[in-house]
Amino acid sequence: MLISMQVACGCALDAETKTGFVSPCDSITTFVGGHQEGFVEGRRYLWRCQTCKTTICVNLTLPEVEE
């Protein structure tokens, strides 16, 4: 299974008026994280916003699929 992911930060986007732009993020690292409050066990991707330098964590868990 091939997965493509793009992550953007809304730091330059006004959510109420839906004006502005989203800022692209750079991938920092990937690791497997265990279950914790608010997150199930899965692959975690850390991204950093090019504009505001905020770090974003995306947790991805794919169900087992029989082929």
Predicted model as a PDB file, atoms N, CA, C, CB and O in Angstrom, pLDDT in the B-factor column:
MODEL        1                                                                  
ATOM      1  N   MET A   1       0.840  -1.165   0.000  1.00 62.00           N  
ATOM      2  CA  MET A   1       0.000   0.000   0.000  1.00 62.00           C  
ATOM      3  C   MET A   1       0.898   1.245   0.000  1.00 62.00           C  
ATOM      4  CB  MET A   1      -0.963  -0.012   1.219  1.00 62.00           C  
ATOM      5  O   MET A   1       1.790   1.379   0.838  1.00 62.00           O  
ATOM      6  N   LEU A   2       0.654   2.127  -0.927  1.00 70.00           N  
ATOM      7  CA  LEU A   2       1.427   3.357  -1.048  1.00 70.00           C  
ATOM      8  C   LEU A   2       0.610   4.513  -0.489  1.00 70.00           C  
ATOM      9  CB  LEU A   2       1.825   3.626  -2.525  1.00 70.00           C  
ATOM     10  O   LEU A   2      -0.555   4.693  -0.843  1.00 70.00           O  
ATOM     11  N   ILE A   3       1.227   5.284   0.380  1.00 74.00           N  
ATOM     12  CA  ILE A   3       0.536   6.426   0.977  1.00 74.00           C  
ATOM     13  C   ILE A   3       1.339   7.681   0.701  1.00 74.00           C  
ATOM     14  CB  ILE A   3       0.331   6.228   2.506  1.00 74.00           C  
ATOM     15  O   ILE A   3       2.563   7.693   0.831  1.00 74.00           O  
ATOM     16  N   SER A   4       0.646   8.727   0.324  1.00 80.00           N  
ATOM     17  CA  SER A   4       1.266  10.029   0.103  1.00 80.00           C  
ATOM     18  C   SER A   4       0.659  10.999   1.111  1.00 80.00           C  
ATOM     19  CB  SER A   4       1.057  10.532  -1.378  1.00 80.00           C  
ATOM     20  O   SER A   4      -0.557  11.018   1.303  1.00 80.00           O  
ATOM     21  N   MET A   5       1.499  11.798   1.750  1.00 82.00           N  
ATOM     22  CA  MET A   5       1.007  12.713   2.768  1.00 82.00           C  
ATOM     23  C   MET A   5       1.624  14.091   2.561  1.00 82.00           C  
ATOM     24  CB  MET A   5       1.323  12.180   4.182  1.00 82.00           C  
ATOM     25  O   MET A   5       2.828  14.224   2.338  1.00 82.00           O  
ATOM     26  N   GLN A   6       0.787  15.100   2.638  1.00 85.00           N  
ATOM     27  CA  GLN A   6       1.257  16.482   2.648  1.00 85.00           C  
ATOM     28  C   GLN A   6       0.701  17.127   3.904  1.00 85.00           C  
ATOM     29  CB  GLN A   6       0.817  17.265   1.349  1.00 85.00           C  
ATOM     30  O   GLN A   6      -0.464  16.919   4.242  1.00 85.00           O  
ATOM     31  N   VAL A   7       1.508  17.898   4.592  1.00 89.00           N  
ATOM     32  CA  VAL A   7       1.075  18.555   5.812  1.00 89.00           C  
ATOM     33  C   VAL A   7       1.320  20.047   5.662  1.00 89.00           C  
ATOM     34  CB  VAL A   7       1.815  17.985   7.056  1.00 89.00           C  
ATOM     35  O   VAL A   7       2.367  20.480   5.181  1.00 89.00           O  
ATOM     36  N   ALA A   8       0.330  20.819   6.085  1.00 88.00           N  
ATOM     37  CA  ALA A   8       0.451  22.275   6.041  1.00 88.00           C  
ATOM     38  C   ALA A   8       0.006  22.838   7.380  1.00 88.00           C  
ATOM     39  CB  ALA A   8      -0.391  22.879   4.875  1.00 88.00           C  
ATOM     40  O   ALA A   8      -0.781  22.217   8.094  1.00 88.00           O  
ATOM     41  N   CYS A   9       0.504  23.997   7.710  1.00 90.00           N  
ATOM     42  CA  CYS A   9       0.151  24.692   8.950  1.00 90.00           C  
ATOM     43  C   CYS A   9      -0.790  25.844   8.594  1.00 90.00           C  
ATOM     44  CB  CYS A   9       1.437  25.217   9.702  1.00 90.00           C  
ATOM     45  O   CYS A   9      -0.606  26.509   7.574  1.00 90.00           O  
ATOM     46  N   GLY A  10      -1.776  26.070   9.420  1.00 87.00           N  
ATOM     47  CA  GLY A  10      -2.732  27.146   9.173  1.00 87.00           C  
ATOM     48  C   GLY A  10      -2.340  28.450   9.833  1.00 87.00           C  
ATOM     49  O   GLY A  10      -3.206  29.289  10.081  1.00 87.00           O  
ATOM     50  N   CYS A  11      -1.055  28.654  10.128  1.00 88.00           N  
ATOM     51  CA  CYS A  11      -0.618  29.843  10.857  1.00 88.00           C  
ATOM     52  C   CYS A  11      -0.920  31.143  10.118  1.00 88.00           C  
ATOM     53  CB  CYS A  11       0.858  29.755  11.129  1.00 88.00           C  
ATOM     54  O   CYS A  11      -1.084  32.185  10.753  1.00 88.00           O  
ATOM     55  N   ALA A  12      -0.994  31.101   8.803  1.00 85.00           N  
ATOM     56  CA  ALA A  12      -1.256  32.310   8.025  1.00 85.00           C  
ATOM     57  C   ALA A  12      -2.680  32.301   7.458  1.00 85.00           C  
ATOM     58  CB  ALA A  12      -0.232  32.442   6.886  1.00 85.00           C  
ATOM     59  O   ALA A  12      -2.993  33.036   6.521  1.00 85.00           O  
ATOM     60  N   LEU A  13      -3.534  31.458   8.041  1.00 83.00           N  
ATOM     61  CA  LEU A  13      -4.904  31.322   7.560  1.00 83.00           C  
ATOM     62  C   LEU A  13      -5.864  31.774   8.654  1.00 83.00           C  
ATOM     63  CB  LEU A  13      -5.204  29.857   7.133  1.00 83.00           C  
ATOM     64  O   LEU A  13      -5.768  31.312   9.790  1.00 83.00           O  
ATOM     65  N   ASP A  14      -6.772  32.660   8.327  1.00 81.00           N  
ATOM     66  CA  ASP A  14      -7.797  33.102   9.264  1.00 81.00           C  
ATOM     67  C   ASP A  14      -8.977  32.137   9.124  1.00 81.00           C  
ATOM     68  CB  ASP A  14      -8.232  34.603   8.992  1.00 81.00           C  
ATOM     69  O   ASP A  14      -9.682  32.158   8.114  1.00 81.00           O  
ATOM     70  N   ALA A  15      -9.188  31.302  10.127  1.00 72.00           N  
ATOM     71  CA  ALA A  15     -10.207  30.256  10.045  1.00 72.00           C  
ATOM     72  C   ALA A  15     -11.617  30.825   9.955  1.00 72.00           C  
ATOM     73  CB  ALA A  15     -10.105  29.342  11.245  1.00 72.00           C  
ATOM     74  O   ALA A  15     -12.494  30.205   9.353  1.00 72.00           O  
ATOM     75  N   GLU A  16     -11.850  31.997  10.547  1.00 80.00           N  
ATOM     76  CA  GLU A  16     -13.199  32.574  10.516  1.00 80.00           C  
ATOM     77  C   GLU A  16     -13.552  33.129   9.146  1.00 80.00           C  
ATOM     78  CB  GLU A  16     -13.324  33.673  11.557  1.00 80.00           C  
ATOM     79  O   GLU A  16     -14.661  32.917   8.656  1.00 80.00           O  
ATOM     80  N   THR A  17     -12.621  33.833   8.530  1.00 82.00           N  
ATOM     81  CA  THR A  17     -12.923  34.447   7.236  1.00 82.00           C  
ATOM     82  C   THR A  17     -12.450  33.598   6.066  1.00 82.00           C  
ATOM     83  CB  THR A  17     -12.291  35.817   7.153  1.00 82.00           C  
ATOM     84  O   THR A  17     -12.749  33.893   4.909  1.00 82.00           O  
ATOM     85  N   LYS A  18     -11.702  32.531   6.382  1.00 78.00           N  
ATOM     86  CA  LYS A  18     -11.145  31.632   5.351  1.00 78.00           C  
ATOM     87  C   LYS A  18     -10.298  32.403   4.334  1.00 78.00           C  
ATOM     88  CB  LYS A  18     -12.283  30.884   4.621  1.00 78.00           C  
ATOM     89  O   LYS A  18     -10.342  32.126   3.135  1.00 78.00           O  
ATOM     90  N   THR A  19      -9.538  33.359   4.825  1.00 83.00           N  
ATOM     91  CA  THR A  19      -8.622  34.111   3.971  1.00 83.00           C  
ATOM     92  C   THR A  19      -7.194  33.851   4.425  1.00 83.00           C  
ATOM     93  CB  THR A  19      -8.942  35.632   4.004  1.00 83.00           C  
ATOM     94  O   THR A  19      -6.966  33.402   5.549  1.00 83.00           O  
ATOM     95  N   GLY A  20      -6.256  34.126   3.570  1.00 84.00           N  
ATOM     96  CA  GLY A  20      -4.848  33.891   3.866  1.00 84.00           C  
ATOM     97  C   GLY A  20      -4.363  32.667   3.111  1.00 84.00           C  
ATOM     98  O   GLY A  20      -4.856  32.360   2.025  1.00 84.00           O  
ATOM     99  N   PHE A  21      -3.403  31.974   3.686  1.00 85.00           N  
ATOM    100  CA  PHE A  21      -2.838  30.806   3.022  1.00 85.00           C  
ATOM    101  C   PHE A  21      -2.328  29.823   4.058  1.00 85.00           C  
ATOM    102  CB  PHE A  21      -1.708  31.214   2.060  1.00 85.00           C  
ATOM    103  O   PHE A  21      -2.077  30.192   5.205  1.00 85.00           O  
ATOM    104  N   VAL A  22      -2.175  28.579   3.655  1.00 85.00           N  
ATOM    105  CA  VAL A  22      -1.546  27.593   4.530  1.00 85.00           C  
ATOM    106  C   VAL A  22      -0.059  27.557   4.199  1.00 85.00           C  
ATOM    107  CB  VAL A  22      -2.202  26.173   4.364  1.00 85.00           C  
ATOM    108  O   VAL A  22       0.336  27.776   3.054  1.00 85.00           O  
ATOM    109  N   SER A  23       0.743  27.286   5.190  1.00 89.00           N  
ATOM    110  CA  SER A  23       2.192  27.263   5.014  1.00 89.00           C  
ATOM    111  C   SER A  23       2.672  25.823   4.892  1.00 89.00           C  
ATOM    112  CB  SER A  23       2.901  27.974   6.191  1.00 89.00           C  
ATOM    113  O   SER A  23       2.234  24.963   5.657  1.00 89.00           O  
ATOM    114  N   PRO A  24       3.561  25.544   3.945  1.00 90.00           N  
ATOM    115  CA  PRO A  24       4.077  24.186   3.805  1.00 90.00           C  
ATOM    116  C   PRO A  24       4.941  23.795   4.999  1.00 90.00           C  
ATOM    117  CB  PRO A  24       4.880  24.057   2.513  1.00 90.00           C  
ATOM    118  O   PRO A  24       5.530  24.642   5.670  1.00 90.00           O  
ATOM    119  N   CYS A  25       4.997  22.489   5.244  1.00 92.00           N  
ATOM    120  CA  CYS A  25       5.804  21.956   6.336  1.00 92.00           C  
ATOM    121  C   CYS A  25       6.872  21.019   5.788  1.00 92.00           C  
ATOM    122  CB  CYS A  25       4.918  21.223   7.362  1.00 92.00           C  
ATOM    123  O   CYS A  25       6.688  20.373   4.757  1.00 92.00           O  
ATOM    124  N   ASP A  26       7.992  20.961   6.502  1.00 93.00           N  
ATOM    125  CA  ASP A  26       9.088  20.057   6.155  1.00 93.00           C  
ATOM    126  C   ASP A  26       9.035  18.847   7.072  1.00 93.00           C  
ATOM    127  CB  ASP A  26      10.467  20.773   6.262  1.00 93.00           C  
ATOM    128  O   ASP A  26       8.826  18.990   8.276  1.00 93.00           O  
ATOM    129  N   SER A  27       9.222  17.653   6.513  1.00 91.00           N  
ATOM    130  CA  SER A  27       9.257  16.437   7.304  1.00 91.00           C  
ATOM    131  C   SER A  27      10.541  16.414   8.134  1.00 91.00           C  
ATOM    132  CB  SER A  27       9.160  15.184   6.396  1.00 91.00           C  
ATOM    133  O   SER A  27      11.632  16.635   7.608  1.00 91.00           O  
ATOM    134  N   ILE A  28      10.403  16.145   9.433  1.00 93.00           N  
ATOM    135  CA  ILE A  28      11.567  16.105  10.324  1.00 93.00           C  
ATOM    136  C   ILE A  28      12.010  14.668  10.567  1.00 93.00           C  
ATOM    137  CB  ILE A  28      11.247  16.794  11.664  1.00 93.00           C  
ATOM    138  O   ILE A  28      13.167  14.320  10.328  1.00 93.00           O  
ATOM    139  N   THR A  29      11.076  13.823  11.049  1.00 92.00           N  
ATOM    140  CA  THR A  29      11.425  12.444  11.381  1.00 92.00           C  
ATOM    141  C   THR A  29      10.171  11.582  11.440  1.00 92.00           C  
ATOM    142  CB  THR A  29      12.181  12.382  12.721  1.00 92.00           C  
ATOM    143  O   THR A  29       9.053  12.095  11.487  1.00 92.00           O  
ATOM    144  N   THR A  30      10.370  10.276  11.436  1.00 88.00           N  
ATOM    145  CA  THR A  30       9.295   9.296  11.544  1.00 88.00           C  
ATOM    146  C   THR A  30       9.700   8.267  12.591  1.00 88.00           C  
ATOM    147  CB  THR A  30       8.998   8.614  10.165  1.00 88.00           C  
ATOM    148  O   THR A  30      10.859   7.858  12.646  1.00 88.00           O  
ATOM    149  N   PHE A  31       8.748   7.848  13.422  1.00 88.00           N  
ATOM    150  CA  PHE A  31       9.031   6.812  14.409  1.00 88.00           C  
ATOM    151  C   PHE A  31       7.740   6.089  14.760  1.00 88.00           C  
ATOM    152  CB  PHE A  31       9.687   7.413  15.678  1.00 88.00           C  
ATOM    153  O   PHE A  31       6.650   6.581  14.466  1.00 88.00           O  
ATOM    154  N   VAL A  32       7.859   4.922  15.388  1.00 87.00           N  
ATOM    155  CA  VAL A  32       6.697   4.166  15.838  1.00 87.00           C  
ATOM    156  C   VAL A  32       6.485   4.490  17.309  1.00 87.00           C  
ATOM    157  CB  VAL A  32       6.884   2.621  15.610  1.00 87.00           C  
ATOM    158  O   VAL A  32       7.387   4.336  18.132  1.00 87.00           O  
ATOM    159  N   GLY A  33       5.281   4.940  17.623  1.00 84.00           N  
ATOM    160  CA  GLY A  33       4.953   5.305  18.998  1.00 84.00           C  
ATOM    161  C   GLY A  33       3.919   4.363  19.578  1.00 84.00           C  
ATOM    162  O   GLY A  33       3.061   3.848  18.862  1.00 84.00           O  
ATOM    163  N   GLY A  34       4.004   4.146  20.862  1.00 81.00           N  
ATOM    164  CA  GLY A  34       3.056   3.270  21.548  1.00 81.00           C  
ATOM    165  C   GLY A  34       1.770   3.996  21.898  1.00 81.00           C  
ATOM    166  O   GLY A  34       1.634   5.197  21.666  1.00 81.00           O  
ATOM    167  N   HIS A  35       0.833   3.252  22.456  1.00 83.00           N  
ATOM    168  CA  HIS A  35      -0.447   3.818  22.871  1.00 83.00           C  
ATOM    169  C   HIS A  35      -0.215   4.796  24.019  1.00 83.00           C  
ATOM    170  CB  HIS A  35      -1.440   2.698  23.292  1.00 83.00           C  
ATOM    171  O   HIS A  35       0.536   4.506  24.950  1.00 83.00           O  
ATOM    172  N   GLN A  36      -0.858   5.943  23.945  1.00 81.00           N  
ATOM    173  CA  GLN A  36      -0.828   6.911  25.037  1.00 81.00           C  
ATOM    174  C   GLN A  36      -2.125   7.698  24.982  1.00 81.00           C  
ATOM    175  CB  GLN A  36       0.422   7.859  24.941  1.00 81.00           C  
ATOM    176  O   GLN A  36      -2.864   7.593  24.003  1.00 81.00           O  
ATOM    177  N   GLU A  37      -2.416   8.470  25.990  1.00 83.00           N  
ATOM    178  CA  GLU A  37      -3.653   9.245  26.050  1.00 83.00           C  
ATOM    179  C   GLU A  37      -3.820  10.084  24.787  1.00 83.00           C  
ATOM    180  CB  GLU A  37      -3.665  10.148  27.296  1.00 83.00           C  
ATOM    181  O   GLU A  37      -2.982  10.934  24.483  1.00 83.00           O  
ATOM    182  N   GLY A  38      -4.899   9.844  24.058  1.00 77.00           N  
ATOM    183  CA  GLY A  38      -5.177  10.621  22.856  1.00 77.00           C  
ATOM    184  C   GLY A  38      -4.567  10.071  21.575  1.00 77.00           C  
ATOM    185  O   GLY A  38      -4.902  10.537  20.485  1.00 77.00           O  
ATOM    186  N   PHE A  39      -3.683   9.096  21.684  1.00 76.00           N  
ATOM    187  CA  PHE A  39      -3.053   8.504  20.503  1.00 76.00           C  
ATOM    188  C   PHE A  39      -3.073   6.986  20.610  1.00 76.00           C  
ATOM    189  CB  PHE A  39      -1.602   9.013  20.338  1.00 76.00           C  
ATOM    190  O   PHE A  39      -2.780   6.431  21.669  1.00 76.00           O  
ATOM    191  N   VAL A  40      -3.415   6.321  19.524  1.00 77.00           N  
ATOM    192  CA  VAL A  40      -3.279   4.862  19.481  1.00 77.00           C  
ATOM    193  C   VAL A  40      -1.877   4.543  18.995  1.00 77.00           C  
ATOM    194  CB  VAL A  40      -4.365   4.201  18.553  1.00 77.00           C  
ATOM    195  O   VAL A  40      -1.183   5.405  18.457  1.00 77.00           O  
ATOM    196  N   GLU A  41      -1.472   3.307  19.188  1.00 80.00           N  
ATOM    197  CA  GLU A  41      -0.157   2.892  18.703  1.00 80.00           C  
ATOM    198  C   GLU A  41      -0.120   3.064  17.187  1.00 80.00           C  
ATOM    199  CB  GLU A  41       0.155   1.411  19.105  1.00 80.00           C  
ATOM    200  O   GLU A  41      -1.081   2.726  16.497  1.00 80.00           O  
ATOM    201  N   GLY A  42       0.973   3.581  16.678  1.00 81.00           N  
ATOM    202  CA  GLY A  42       1.084   3.768  15.234  1.00 81.00           C  
ATOM    203  C   GLY A  42       2.341   4.508  14.838  1.00 81.00           C  
ATOM    204  O   GLY A  42       3.195   4.835  15.662  1.00 81.00           O  
ATOM    205  N   ARG A  43       2.420   4.753  13.571  1.00 86.00           N  
ATOM    206  CA  ARG A  43       3.567   5.459  13.011  1.00 86.00           C  
ATOM    207  C   ARG A  43       3.340   6.953  13.198  1.00 86.00           C  
ATOM    208  CB  ARG A  43       3.778   5.103  11.500  1.00 86.00           C  
ATOM    209  O   ARG A  43       2.268   7.463  12.875  1.00 86.00           O  
ATOM    210  N   ARG A  44       4.328   7.648  13.711  1.00 89.00           N  
ATOM    211  CA  ARG A  44       4.218   9.081  13.964  1.00 89.00           C  
ATOM    212  C   ARG A  44       5.166   9.831  13.039  1.00 89.00           C  
ATOM    213  CB  ARG A  44       4.526   9.409  15.449  1.00 89.00           C  
ATOM    214  O   ARG A  44       6.311   9.432  12.826  1.00 89.00           O  
ATOM    215  N   TYR A  45       4.665  10.903  12.511  1.00 90.00           N  
ATOM    216  CA  TYR A  45       5.427  11.740  11.582  1.00 90.00           C  
ATOM    217  C   TYR A  45       5.516  13.138  12.175  1.00 90.00           C  
ATOM    218  CB  TYR A  45       4.765  11.772  10.156  1.00 90.00           C  
ATOM    219  O   TYR A  45       4.492  13.748  12.484  1.00 90.00           O  
ATOM    220  N   LEU A  46       6.723  13.645  12.336  1.00 93.00           N  
ATOM    221  CA  LEU A  46       6.905  15.006  12.826  1.00 93.00           C  
ATOM    222  C   LEU A  46       7.227  15.929  11.659  1.00 93.00           C  
ATOM    223  CB  LEU A  46       8.025  15.065  13.892  1.00 93.00           C  
ATOM    224  O   LEU A  46       8.091  15.637  10.833  1.00 93.00           O  
ATOM    225  N   TRP A  47       6.520  17.037  11.611  1.00 94.00           N  
ATOM    226  CA  TRP A  47       6.685  18.040  10.562  1.00 94.00           C  
ATOM    227  C   TRP A  47       6.935  19.401  11.213  1.00 94.00           C  
ATOM    228  CB  TRP A  47       5.431  18.091   9.630  1.00 94.00           C  
ATOM    229  O   TRP A  47       6.475  19.644  12.328  1.00 94.00           O  
ATOM    230  N   ARG A  48       7.659  20.288  10.528  1.00 95.00           N  
ATOM    231  CA  ARG A  48       7.901  21.644  11.038  1.00 95.00           C  
ATOM    232  C   ARG A  48       7.443  22.653   9.994  1.00 95.00           C  
ATOM    233  CB  ARG A  48       9.410  21.858  11.387  1.00 95.00           C  
ATOM    234  O   ARG A  48       7.799  22.566   8.819  1.00 95.00           O  
ATOM    235  N   CYS A  49       6.639  23.618  10.454  1.00 93.00           N  
ATOM    236  CA  CYS A  49       6.122  24.669   9.574  1.00 93.00           C  
ATOM    237  C   CYS A  49       7.278  25.554   9.106  1.00 93.00           C  
ATOM    238  CB  CYS A  49       5.037  25.521  10.302  1.00 93.00           C  
ATOM    239  O   CYS A  49       8.117  25.969   9.906  1.00 93.00           O  
ATOM    240  N   GLN A  50       7.312  25.836   7.819  1.00 93.00           N  
ATOM    241  CA  GLN A  50       8.367  26.696   7.264  1.00 93.00           C  
ATOM    242  C   GLN A  50       8.204  28.152   7.695  1.00 93.00           C  
ATOM    243  CB  GLN A  50       8.367  26.611   5.741  1.00 93.00           C  
ATOM    244  O   GLN A  50       9.176  28.907   7.690  1.00 93.00           O  
ATOM    245  N   THR A  51       6.989  28.553   8.067  1.00 90.00           N  
ATOM    246  CA  THR A  51       6.738  29.952   8.417  1.00 90.00           C  
ATOM    247  C   THR A  51       6.895  30.227   9.908  1.00 90.00           C  
ATOM    248  CB  THR A  51       5.352  30.349   7.976  1.00 90.00           C  
ATOM    249  O   THR A  51       7.706  31.065  10.304  1.00 90.00           O  
ATOM    250  N   CYS A  52       6.110  29.516  10.749  1.00 93.00           N  
ATOM    251  CA  CYS A  52       6.111  29.817  12.184  1.00 93.00           C  
ATOM    252  C   CYS A  52       6.977  28.864  13.008  1.00 93.00           C  
ATOM    253  CB  CYS A  52       4.701  29.780  12.706  1.00 93.00           C  
ATOM    254  O   CYS A  52       7.148  29.075  14.209  1.00 93.00           O  
ATOM    255  N   LYS A  53       7.523  27.822  12.385  1.00 94.00           N  
ATOM    256  CA  LYS A  53       8.416  26.827  13.014  1.00 94.00           C  
ATOM    257  C   LYS A  53       7.713  25.938  14.041  1.00 94.00           C  
ATOM    258  CB  LYS A  53       9.572  27.534  13.685  1.00 94.00           C  
ATOM    259  O   LYS A  53       8.387  25.274  14.829  1.00 94.00           O  
ATOM    260  N   THR A  54       6.384  25.908  14.052  1.00 94.00           N  
ATOM    261  CA  THR A  54       5.639  25.010  14.923  1.00 94.00           C  
ATOM    262  C   THR A  54       5.886  23.567  14.485  1.00 94.00           C  
ATOM    263  CB  THR A  54       4.122  25.345  14.899  1.00 94.00           C  
ATOM    264  O   THR A  54       5.946  23.283  13.289  1.00 94.00           O  
ATOM    265  N   THR A  55       6.032  22.651  15.457  1.00 94.00           N  
ATOM    266  CA  THR A  55       6.191  21.239  15.158  1.00 94.00           C  
ATOM    267  C   THR A  55       4.825  20.569  15.232  1.00 94.00           C  
ATOM    268  CB  THR A  55       7.197  20.568  16.134  1.00 94.00           C  
ATOM    269  O   THR A  55       4.088  20.764  16.199  1.00 94.00           O  
ATOM    270  N   ILE A  56       4.487  19.783  14.216  1.00 92.00           N  
ATOM    271  CA  ILE A  56       3.199  19.106  14.112  1.00 92.00           C  
ATOM    272  C   ILE A  56       3.452  17.607  14.113  1.00 92.00           C  
ATOM    273  CB  ILE A  56       2.422  19.547  12.826  1.00 92.00           C  
ATOM    274  O   ILE A  56       4.341  17.125  13.411  1.00 92.00           O  
ATOM    275  N   CYS A  57       2.670  16.862  14.904  1.00 90.00           N  
ATOM    276  CA  CYS A  57       2.782  15.408  14.939  1.00 90.00           C  
ATOM    277  C   CYS A  57       1.541  14.807  14.309  1.00 90.00           C  
ATOM    278  CB  CYS A  57       2.971  14.892  16.389  1.00 90.00           C  
ATOM    279  O   CYS A  57       0.419  15.120  14.705  1.00 90.00           O  
ATOM    280  N   VAL A  58       1.749  13.939  13.322  1.00 89.00           N  
ATOM    281  CA  VAL A  58       0.658  13.214  12.673  1.00 89.00           C  
ATOM    282  C   VAL A  58       0.828  11.745  13.025  1.00 89.00           C  
ATOM    283  CB  VAL A  58       0.651  13.437  11.107  1.00 89.00           C  
ATOM    284  O   VAL A  58       1.893  11.165  12.812  1.00 89.00           O  
ATOM    285  N   ASN A  59      -0.241  11.141  13.572  1.00 87.00           N  
ATOM    286  CA  ASN A  59      -0.212   9.723  13.925  1.00 87.00           C  
ATOM    287  C   ASN A  59      -1.003   8.962  12.865  1.00 87.00           C  
ATOM    288  CB  ASN A  59      -0.801   9.473  15.364  1.00 87.00           C  
ATOM    289  O   ASN A  59      -2.150   9.309  12.584  1.00 87.00           O  
ATOM    290  N   LEU A  60      -0.408   7.936  12.277  1.00 82.00           N  
ATOM    291  CA  LEU A  60      -1.060   7.180  11.219  1.00 82.00           C  
ATOM    292  C   LEU A  60      -1.103   5.711  11.612  1.00 82.00           C  
ATOM    293  CB  LEU A  60      -0.329   7.370   9.866  1.00 82.00           C  
ATOM    294  O   LEU A  60      -0.069   5.083  11.839  1.00 82.00           O  
ATOM    295  N   THR A  61      -2.311   5.177  11.687  1.00 77.00           N  
ATOM    296  CA  THR A  61      -2.509   3.765  11.971  1.00 77.00           C  
ATOM    297  C   THR A  61      -3.358   3.183  10.872  1.00 77.00           C  
ATOM    298  CB  THR A  61      -3.163   3.544  13.360  1.00 77.00           C  
ATOM    299  O   THR A  61      -4.485   3.629  10.655  1.00 77.00           O  
ATOM    300  N   LEU A  62      -2.841   2.200  10.178  1.00 72.00           N  
ATOM    301  CA  LEU A  62      -3.565   1.563   9.084  1.00 72.00           C  
ATOM    302  C   LEU A  62      -4.092   0.209   9.546  1.00 72.00           C  
ATOM    303  CB  LEU A  62      -2.658   1.402   7.836  1.00 72.00           C  
ATOM    304  O   LEU A  62      -3.372  -0.548  10.196  1.00 72.00           O  
ATOM    305  N   PRO A  63      -5.334  -0.095   9.214  1.00 71.00           N  
ATOM    306  CA  PRO A  63      -5.874  -1.409   9.602  1.00 71.00           C  
ATOM    307  C   PRO A  63      -5.195  -2.511   8.806  1.00 71.00           C  
ATOM    308  CB  PRO A  63      -7.408  -1.463   9.386  1.00 71.00           C  
ATOM    309  O   PRO A  63      -4.759  -2.300   7.674  1.00 71.00           O  
ATOM    310  N   GLU A  64      -5.112  -3.681   9.410  1.00 72.00           N  
ATOM    311  CA  GLU A  64      -4.561  -4.834   8.709  1.00 72.00           C  
ATOM    312  C   GLU A  64      -5.554  -5.243   7.619  1.00 72.00           C  
ATOM    313  CB  GLU A  64      -4.276  -6.023   9.698  1.00 72.00           C  
ATOM    314  O   GLU A  64      -6.746  -5.394   7.885  1.00 72.00           O  
ATOM    315  N   VAL A  65      -5.063  -5.418   6.408  1.00 65.00           N  
ATOM    316  CA  VAL A  65      -5.921  -5.786   5.282  1.00 65.00           C  
ATOM    317  C   VAL A  65      -5.441  -7.103   4.707  1.00 65.00           C  
ATOM    318  CB  VAL A  65      -5.927  -4.681   4.191  1.00 65.00           C  
ATOM    319  O   VAL A  65      -4.264  -7.261   4.381  1.00 65.00           O  
ATOM    320  N   GLU A  66      -6.358  -8.045   4.585  1.00 66.00           N  
ATOM    321  CA  GLU A  66      -6.009  -9.322   3.974  1.00 66.00           C  
ATOM    322  C   GLU A  66      -6.165  -9.192   2.474  1.00 66.00           C  
ATOM    323  CB  GLU A  66      -6.890 -10.478   4.526  1.00 66.00           C  
ATOM    324  O   GLU A  66      -7.177  -8.689   1.986  1.00 66.00           O  
ATOM    325  N   GLU A  67      -5.151  -9.649   1.741  1.00 63.00           N  
ATOM    326  CA  GLU A  67      -5.204  -9.565   0.280  1.00 63.00           C  
ATOM    327  C   GLU A  67      -5.392 -10.926  -0.338  1.00 63.00           C  
ATOM    328  CB  GLU A  67      -3.942  -8.923  -0.267  1.00 63.00           C  
ATOM    329  O   GLU A  67      -5.458 -11.045  -1.561  1.00 63.00           O  
TER     330      GLU A  67                                                      
ENDMDL                                                                          
END                                                                             
